[in-house]
Amino acid sequence: MFVDSHCHLDRLELDKLGLTLPQVIAQAKANQIQHMLCVCVSLAEFEQMAQSVASFSNVSISCGEHPLHQQDNVDVALLLEKCSLQQVVAVGETGLDYFYAPEAKLNQQAAFVSHIQVANQVKKPLIIHTRDARSDTLALMRSHQAENCGGVLHCFTESIEMAKAALDLGFYISISGIMTFRNAAELRDVVKKLPLDRLLIETDSPYLAPVPFRGKTNQPAYVTAVADAIAEVKGISVDKLAEVTTANFYNLFSHIKKTN
């Protein structure tokens, strides 16, 4: 059984898929996807997101403000209130993105620090987005004791050196369909070097559909294609990859009850 450790079910363009949300969940289950973590990108959208997946026992949720979706200032009191809810299993996604929004560095950094502090307070793991911000991401993680809450660097596309630094802080690394892309040879080399016991798989759906679904709207059922690609690079069976990454998921997100 597989787990999709990072998806955005509330952002699926269901018309493009030709499916309802229950059908998306059923299709995932038919493809041996045991559990999905639906990740919040905006505090303003949290309630709607939470309600949209509340009826699915095999979907968990996070709460946070993506660095590219945040307003000038994150409402830290609201973030703490929502992240304290029992159904919220993680804080984020949060982090730094200097690729798309280098002009917002200071606001992003302040928001990231707030998320780390809230995660430490509620004792739930962080979901971190990082792009073109390696040194600042690691510096803030270290200076604000992100190792106390732990978490994951999701949709990882950075260097092995950054991965090792995050691993040293107790973090996991999550790999998306990007590693199946033709121009992702460097990322495949990084994946080859990552320890199995700290690896997660994800779709980041509806974005970044893996080969052979490239160009389509991504969905959790496609996480098996990510698993296939990682297993090939690692030289292990897909069954072994599924077993280990699923165990890793429940180890990290310990507030989640296992589903069948």
Secondary structure, DSSP 8 states (H G I E B T S, - for coil): -EEEEEE-GGG--HHHHT--HHHHHHHHHHTTEEEEEE----GGGHHHHHHHHTT-TTEEEEE---TTT--SS--HHHHHHHHTSTTEEEEEEEEEETTT-GGGHHHHHHHHHHHHHHHHHHT--EEEEEES-HHHHHHHHHHTTGGGT-EEE-S--S-HHHHHHHHHTT-EEEE-GGGGSTT-HHHHHHHHHS-GGGEEE---TTS---TTSTTS---GGGHHHHHHHHHHHHTS-HHHHHHHHHHHHHHHSTTS----
